[in-house]
Amino acid sequence: MHNKDKTCWNCPAALLKGNVEFRACGQSVSDIRTKISEEGLLIECARRPELGMFEPSITYDQCPEWRETEYGYLLKDMRIMILGIDGYLGWTLALKLAKLGCKVSGIDNYLRREAVAEKGSKSVVPIADMETRLKTAKEVHGVDINFKEMDLLNRDELSRFLEETKPEAVIHYGEIPSAPYSMVDAEHAIKTQHNNTLGTLGVLFLIKEHCPEASLIKLGTMGEYGTPLTGRPIFEGLFPADAVISWQGQEWSMGGELTPRDPASFYHVSKVQDTFNVYEACKYWWLRSYDIMQGVIFGVHTAEVSAHEDLRTRLDVDEWFGTVINRFVSQAVLGIPLTVYGSGEQIRGYLALEDAMECMARLIASPPEPGQYDVVNQLSQLYKVKELAEIVAKIGSQNHGLTVQIQRVENPRVEADEHPFLVVSKKLREDHGYDPKTPLEVEIDRMFSLLLEPEIRERLESIREAVFPQTWWNGNHKTSMTLEVYEPGTIEIEGYQPTLVTKSETYDTDPGDDT
Ligand SMILES: NC(=O)c1ccc[n+]([C@@H]2O[C@H](COP(=O)([O-])OP(=O)(O)OC[C@H]3O[C@@H](n4cnc5c(N)ncnc54)[C@H](O)[C@@H]3O)[C@@H](O)[C@H]2O)c1
């Protein structure tokens, strides 16, 4: 078990109110570290108060409160709150964690359901209302999920719920997740930043007040980093210890500092601001957080959501909320040539829904240390957009008998069409035992099978118009013009080759511009 040697120091049940007052105003991290090294550190255990004050040295494999699971040692009956539990990822994770024996609570204000309806769209996979979801989860999986309808910006209500549930981990999915939505107009941009940035800021204060030892697992996005044209590495949020900056003949260490961000929409800006707020809260109040820079998720399947049709999670394919692979599969089913923006040379990180859930389970099982702000780049593989179109087209035609074409359309976004991409994603694999399990082709094939079911195909037909890109970063609202339609298999995938660094070993630092 990869986390068996972790100790009470990382455990959210360990109350840091022994001999060191971590959260006393004015104490710097270095003052506290000096005090700990001089006087030692004593803690109390919220789960085993009979132990009194003791050194935080009991390892997970020694402690009866931790038990083995396939994702590492996990705190028994761990209390977990999911903000945004009705969403694509939130609902999927809720079922997974509840099945793992966690006590899951969650909130949602159905903002996503309303925003998709505003676009004139709906989840292509029909999803049950929350009451039915909860009832079915009980019947099918035998689990109880404690849900409250609530806006997380309503701090009084959330405060009461946190006090009642006292979570040991808070999973923060509760944001507006769409770049195009944030670029529609002033109203949508302001709503996105207000909801996301101020929501997260309020959540930080509430965690400090009600459950300061809980780990906050906060969803950022790989889009925070942008696509640096120099080809420099995209580290995991913070510069590694051996990174240096060199200027005018001198060198300085960059180790531990936040890496530059270059967000690609007003939505991504909200995520960058979250990053700074979470970073500061860890510094000021000794909160602990994994800030996850997540790649683009695709797919519909986990064992838990596929167990019953009322447990399925949403799948959107409209131009605001649909993510690229999900949209390509739906376009193939609809007979629309797959819409590749611009050159299609854009490179992004991706992972299947099932793998994303596994990553989350592993991070929840291994909380950061008190005061630790840590960043994890969560992705399985890098692909060019036009490469994805080829893969979707191939599976659609070979496995499902569809005739699929690809079209290049005007790019409504402001982004680098062609760029090197050298991404580091080591922590999940090296520290948390993650190994991607769901091949892209397998999940795409599953999606085709589901979307080709007659009822779902009919739903897809009914939202056909919402699939086309119409939201431009310059404020225009018009359908992107087609630049070229081509048959799959007739183009070369050339240009920059992406590099994904998953292990601490030397790698080819030439990002491979062979254009
Ligand atoms: N899906 C992806 O590909 C992807 C990739 C990278 C990052 N992320 C991030 O992961 C998180 C979850 O993404 P998702 O795809 O599940 O999105 P989602 O929209 O399906 O889920 C978010 C949920 O939060 C709820 N919510 C939003 N604001 C709220 C508020 N103020 N109060 C209460 N509930 C609120 C929404 O109603 C929704 O159910 C988001 O933060 C997103 O930015 C997603």
The ligand as an SDF file (V2000), in Angstrom:
LIG
                    3D

 44 48  0  0  0  0  0  0  0  0999 V2000
  -15.3720   17.8730  -16.6650 N   0  0  0  0  0  0  0  0  0  0  0  0
  -14.1480   18.2090  -17.0400 C   0  0  0  0  0  0  0  0  0  0  0  0
  -13.6630   17.8320  -18.1170 O   0  0  0  0  0  0  0  0  0  0  0  0
  -13.3130   19.0870  -16.1370 C   0  0  0  0  0  0  0  0  0  0  0  0
  -11.9640   19.3100  -16.4810 C   0  0  0  0  0  0  0  0  0  0  0  0
  -11.1820   20.1030  -15.6480 C   0  0  0  0  0  0  0  0  0  0  0  0
  -11.7260   20.6500  -14.5020 C   0  0  0  0  0  0  0  0  0  0  0  0
  -13.0450   20.4210  -14.1830 N   0  0  0  0  0  0  0  0  0  0  0  0
  -13.5750   21.0230  -12.9620 C   0  0  0  0  0  0  0  0  0  0  0  0
  -14.1770   19.9960  -12.1780 O   0  0  0  0  0  0  0  0  0  0  0  0
  -15.3010   20.5380  -11.4810 C   0  0  0  0  0  0  0  0  0  0  0  0
  -16.5220   19.6810  -11.7520 C   0  0  0  0  0  0  0  0  0  0  0  0
  -16.7410   19.6360  -13.1510 O   0  0  0  0  0  0  0  0  0  0  0  0
  -18.0170   18.9550  -13.7810 P   0  0  0  0  0  0  0  0  0  0  0  0
  -17.6690   18.6180  -15.1750 O   0  0  0  0  0  0  0  0  0  0  0  0
  -18.5170   17.8950  -12.8760 O   0  0  0  0  0  0  0  0  0  0  0  0
  -19.0260   20.1840  -13.8060 O   0  0  0  0  0  0  0  0  0  0  0  0
  -20.5670   20.2270  -13.4310 P   0  0  0  0  0  0  0  0  0  0  0  0
  -21.0900   21.5500  -13.8520 O   0  0  0  0  0  0  0  0  0  0  0  0
  -21.2570   19.0230  -13.9840 O   0  0  0  0  0  0  0  0  0  0  0  0
  -20.5530   20.1200  -11.8520 O   0  0  0  0  0  0  0  0  0  0  0  0
  -20.4780   21.2270  -11.0010 C   0  0  0  0  0  0  0  0  0  0  0  0
  -21.6710   21.1640  -10.0720 C   0  0  0  0  0  0  0  0  0  0  0  0
  -21.5640   22.2390   -9.1460 O   0  0  0  0  0  0  0  0  0  0  0  0
  -22.8210   22.8430   -8.9980 C   0  0  0  0  0  0  0  0  0  0  0  0
  -22.6060   24.2290   -8.5920 N   0  0  0  0  0  0  0  0  0  0  0  0
  -22.0050   25.2250   -9.2730 C   0  0  0  0  0  0  0  0  0  0  0  0
  -22.0280   26.3580   -8.5580 N   0  0  0  0  0  0  0  0  0  0  0  0
  -22.6510   26.0680   -7.4020 C   0  0  0  0  0  0  0  0  0  0  0  0
  -23.0100   26.8400   -6.2610 C   0  0  0  0  0  0  0  0  0  0  0  0
  -22.7390   28.1360   -6.1840 N   0  0  0  0  0  0  0  0  0  0  0  0
  -23.6320   26.2180   -5.2460 N   0  0  0  0  0  0  0  0  0  0  0  0
  -23.9200   24.8920   -5.3060 C   0  0  0  0  0  0  0  0  0  0  0  0
  -23.6300   24.1140   -6.3560 N   0  0  0  0  0  0  0  0  0  0  0  0
  -22.9970   24.7110   -7.4000 C   0  0  0  0  0  0  0  0  0  0  0  0
  -23.4910   22.7210  -10.3580 C   0  0  0  0  0  0  0  0  0  0  0  0
  -24.8980   22.7940  -10.2820 O   0  0  0  0  0  0  0  0  0  0  0  0
  -23.0000   21.3520  -10.8150 C   0  0  0  0  0  0  0  0  0  0  0  0
  -23.8970   20.3240  -10.4670 O   0  0  0  0  0  0  0  0  0  0  0  0
  -15.4550   21.9840  -11.9370 C   0  0  0  0  0  0  0  0  0  0  0  0
  -14.8390   22.8310  -10.9860 O   0  0  0  0  0  0  0  0  0  0  0  0
  -14.6790   22.0190  -13.2250 C   0  0  0  0  0  0  0  0  0  0  0  0
  -14.1660   23.3020  -13.4880 O   0  0  0  0  0  0  0  0  0  0  0  0
  -13.8430   19.6520  -14.9810 C   0  0  0  0  0  0  0  0  0  0  0  0
  1  2  1  0
  2  3  2  0
  2  4  1  0
  4  5  1  0
  4 44  2  0
  5  6  2  0
  6  7  1  0
  7  8  2  0
  8  9  1  0
  8 44  1  0
  9 10  1  0
  9 42  1  0
 10 11  1  0
 11 12  1  0
 11 40  1  0
 12 13  1  0
 13 14  1  0
 14 15  2  0
 14 16  1  0
 14 17  1  0
 17 18  1  0
 18 19  2  0
 18 20  1  0
 18 21  1  0
 21 22  1  0
 22 23  1  0
 23 24  1  0
 23 38  1  0
 24 25  1  0
 25 26  1  0
 25 36  1  0
 26 27  1  0
 26 35  1  0
 27 28  2  0
 28 29  1  0
 29 30  1  0
 29 35  2  0
 30 31  1  0
 30 32  2  0
 32 33  1  0
 33 34  2  0
 34 35  1  0
 36 37  1  0
 36 38  1  0
 38 39  1  0
 40 41  1  0
 40 42  1  0
 42 43  1  0
M  CHG  2   8   1  16  -1
M  END
$$$$
